[in-house]
Amino acid sequence: MSDKIQLSTSDGQTLEARWDHAANPVAVTVFCHPHPLDGGSMNAPLMIGVTLRLVERGFSVLRFNFRGTGSSTGSHDEGRSEILDVAAAVDLALGTGLPLGIAGWSFGASVALSWLADQPSPPPYVGIAPPPDQLPDSLPPGSKRIIVGTRDQVVDIKALMAYADRQLIDVVLTPGDHFFHGRGKKIGDLVAQGLTG
């Protein structure tokens, strides 16, 4: 089951969002989309493919469009104010009472990790190919995984792996490029594994 909803941020923006509900949910995941200035949105193919697989595995998934994307109000802020967008989604997800996880792809993965950096008790995190030059220098302890394709043509794989090593983040190298065309099910499985520790 899928519901279109709206989120309200602490600075007064209204975000277009979608709940995809598992039949018998065991957890809830906030899932953040890639860079809006490069065409990224909550309806990007990998976002949909991973979401569908997570739902099959018992995760209810909350996707949303960052400010200035789709029908969301506001304007793109290079990942700064977007942290408030993540916070609004997390607040709603926590209201389900289910165990929370947070995930993102590319830009969304970096914003999600920036949000997580300020949390004293962070939920499990999985980032799909986050750009290493946009990631926080200090992170709280907790379960974290980064997934990156062996042929990623967008991010610097070596730099990303060095960052993950410094931060004690689990890295999964898997066949594919930055977009993982047709691999939503496989990437969804890797995300689900990371979110369940």
Long-range contacts (C-beta under 8 A, 24 or more apart in sequence): 7-64, 7-85, 7-88, 7-89, 7-92, 8-88, 9-67, 9-74, 9-84, 9-85, 9-87, 9-88, 10-84, 10-87, 10-88, 11-81, 11-84, 13-67, 13-72, 13-73, 13-74, 13-84, 13-85, 14-72, 14-73, 15-64, 15-65, 15-66, 15-67, 15-72, 15-73, 15-85, 15-88, 15-89, 16-42, 16-64, 16-65, 16-69, 16-70, 16-71, 16-72, 17-42, 17-62, 17-63, 17-64, 17-65, 17-89, 17-92, 18-42, 18-62, 18-63, 18-64, 19-60, 19-61, 19-62, 20-51, 20-52, 20-54, 20-55, 20-60, 20-61, 20-63, 21-55, 21-60, 22-54, 22-55, 22-56, 22-57, 22-58, 22-59, 22-60, 24-58, 25-58, 25-59, 25-60, 25-96, 25-98, 26-58, 26-59, 26-98, 26-99, 27-58, 27-59, 27-60, 27-98, 27-99, 27-100, 27-101, 27-195, 27-196, 28-59, 28-60, 28-61, 28-62, 28-93, 28-96, 28-98, 28-99, 28-100, 28-101, 29-54, 29-59, 29-60, 29-61, 29-62, 29-93, 29-100, 29-101, 29-102, 29-103, 29-191, 29-195, 30-62, 30-86, 30-89, 30-90, 30-93, 30-100, 30-101, 30-102, 30-103, 30-112, 31-61, 31-62, 31-63, 31-102, 31-103, 31-104, 31-105, 31-108, 32-64, 32-66, 32-86, 32-89, 32-102, 32-103, 32-104, 32-105, 32-107, 32-108, 32-109, 32-111, 32-112, 33-63, 33-64, 33-65, 33-66, 33-69, 33-104, 33-105, 33-107, 33-108, 34-105, 34-106, 34-107, 34-108, 35-106, 35-107, 36-65, 36-66, 36-68, 36-69, 36-76, 36-107, 37-76, 38-107, 40-69, 40-105, 40-106, 40-107, 40-108, 41-65, 41-69, 41-70, 42-69, 42-70, 43-70, 44-105, 45-179, 45-181, 45-184, 46-105, 46-128, 46-179, 46-180, 46-183, 46-184, 46-187, 47-105, 48-184, 49-183, 49-184, 49-185, 49-187, 49-188, 50-103, 50-105, 50-128, 50-184, 50-187, 50-188, 50-191, 51-188, 52-184, 52-185, 52-188, 53-184, 53-185, 53-187, 53-188, 53-189, 53-191, 53-192, 54-188, 54-191, 54-192, 56-188, 57-188, 57-189, 57-192, 59-101, 59-192, 59-195, 60-96, 60-98, 62-89, 62-92, 62-93, 64-88, 64-89, 66-108, 66-111, 79-107, 79-110, 79-111, 79-114, 79-134, 82-111, 83-111, 83-114, 83-115, 85-111, 86-111, 86-112, 86-115, 87-115, 90-115, 99-123, 101-125, 101-126, 101-195, 102-126, 103-127, 103-128, 103-191, 103-194, 103-195, 104-128, 104-130, 105-129, 106-130, 106-131, 106-154, 106-155, 106-178, 107-131, 107-134, 109-146, 110-134, 110-135, 113-139, 113-144, 116-140, 116-142, 124-194, 124-195, 124-196, 124-197, 125-194, 126-190, 126-191, 126-194, 126-195, 128-180, 128-187, 128-191, 129-154, 129-155, 129-160, 129-178, 130-155, 130-160, 131-155, 131-160, 132-156, 132-159, 132-160, 132-162, 132-163, 133-159, 135-163, 139-167, 143-194, 143-195, 143-197, 144-168, 144-169, 144-170, 144-194, 145-169, 145-170, 145-171, 145-172, 145-190, 145-193, 145-194, 146-170, 146-171, 146-172, 147-171, 147-172, 147-174, 147-187, 147-190, 147-191, 147-194, 148-172, 148-173, 148-174, 149-173, 149-174, 149-175, 149-176, 149-177, 149-178, 149-180, 150-174, 150-175, 150-176, 151-175, 151-176, 151-177, 152-176, 152-177, 152-178, 153-177, 153-178, 154-178, 170-194
